[in-house]
Amino acid sequence: MKLNYTLRNHLPKDLPSPPNATEEWYQVALAQANCTRRIKLAYSDDILGEVEFAITVSDLLKSMAAGSFNGLKLKQYLELGLIIPRYRVRHYLKEGGARVAPAFMVVRDLSYDANGYLQDLHLNEPLSYYRKAGLLIENPQPPWRATKAELRSSPLFTFSQVGQVLEIYRNTHFTLDLLNLSPEEYEDLRNDVLSSLKARLIEIGLPRFCARSECMKPLPPDSKRLYCSKHCQQKSLNTRKPKSTPRVARSYVRRRPFESFAEAPPFPPVIE
Ligand SMILES: [Zn+2]
């Protein structure tokens, strides 16, 4: 267990670096508790850009030995609408003109009690700065409903949304012990998880799924495409080719299609 960037930022500055593994373990736990406190404080001015947001989620998952996260995963969550940025900052003023690149530094001042527990968080006011500059978009539409102007902007997340992503992540990632898990148990597990994910997708709009029945990965609600990937599209086209002769027919792999999204696949997903 290592104190990473995010954890270090959630400990009092004057705390000496840990002299041994036990002390380091204690400081990791303290920093995690302080992150949880900051998530609960849920200040609207406590904003993070895309990169910082992904790093924070990744660092916290690593500190819990719970998996990995990165910008690509965040992109997937955004496309699926599992997370929607709380704000966006325009790249262009409403009146038009050249691209503006506002470089506003968010200053955060974290105060701790004598035991190192986070008490409060003081922020300069990034939102009012962006609002006054005419650059703030509040409660933006999900990407698939966004206007052109909205798309020409950068997403901003609040720190409390870190908690939301951690929850989704932990609800969809497992370590499976394949030697001690029966196919029935596996199927139950997958059905439970996917149906709760499906419920979340229904909440945010009509969920769509890859048209290849063996895949059925969720698709962004916006897209006009039918398949999640070129690979699925090609596979699907192959199965629709004429099976004129037994030799031709043999060259296409036939698999039992899933009847619904919630049905278990023949193999468990690859775990990173
Ligand atoms: Zn697919």
Boltz pocket constraint, residues with backbone or C-beta under 6 A from the ligand:
constraints:
  - pocket:
      binder: B
      contacts: [[A, 210], [A, 211], [A, 212], [A, 215], [A, 216], [A, 217], [A, 227], [A, 228], [A, 229], [A, 232]]
      max_distance: 6.0
